[in-house]
């Protein structure tokens, strides 16, 4: 192979193109307003401390007889499921006829330092489920748990199976010790007690930094270099900024709940292996006997597919279905493929069990 030859004319043309993009982008940036999210109308049906349960309103009345409550993770804001009009799991489920509620956890502060997983699962989630059931006039509801919220939903369904008609888990970790689980490998030998005793609530910026450094080139460099290509497209730029706003709009984590989640889930793998205590209740996934739909992402770098697949052999349900989605941890909510595939799959599965 001979020496690399630079095409001076080509380099100059690329530089000119780049300069034009930047110039046009500066003009577009000057026209942008603050990006908004959460496009679907909703009403408050329950409030406790910082938690609010909302019911979403679609363009028509729901045809589903059983409401579905979305339980999101604590580490991010739940509006990812209703990010914008053409990227909304909520909006598409409503269009299918489902009756959708959601827990908004709010932003924990120092007053929440001592909240435990028992407070979240047997407290907040239990009372939210009861509130939705009362509001809808039913005895049981469907629960849709997402990521960490899916792990919480599994615990809740194992402890209170009489309250859950159908359980749906999305990108939910079950086996926390799969070899490709980078977060688990990082935290396996972490002194969770010293960590929480020292800093109390876990700062959101620290959590975000950990997630971003799982893919540093892609999440800290490449996406911002690629942003130049859309600087002159107002719609695409707004979409990019809306996602960035969600990524960095993360709540702090209540110290005691974080301590237990680290020790019992990431380090002890007790959700799968057993011995997990939530308050006075031991979690046995064999008690999850209601129908279960498990949806995971094949290119998920936060929750590896094998971590979610482990649910099949752990639950006691005889009605278990799993769906592998071709995409990543975030794409399962917002990609075009997800909008076309995921909501109809959930609706069809629920309808068959109505």
Secondary structure, DSSP 4 states (H G I P E B T S, - for coil): -------HHHHHHHHHHHHHHHHHHHHHHTT--------S-EEEEEEETTEEEEEE--SS----SS-EEEE--SSS-GGGGG-BTTB-HHHHHHHTT--EEEEE-----GGGTT--HHIIIIIIIHHHHHHHHHHHT-S-EEEEEETHHHHHHHHHHHH-GGGEEEEEEES----TT-TT-HHHHHHTT--HHHHHHHHSSBPHHHHHHHHHGGGHHIIIIIHHHHGGGGTT-HHHHHHHHHHHHHHH----B-HHHHHHIIIIIIIT-HHHHS--EETTEEP-GGG--SEEEEEEETT-SSS-HHHHHTHHHH---S-EEEEEESS-TTHHHHSHHHHHHHHHHHHHHHHTT-
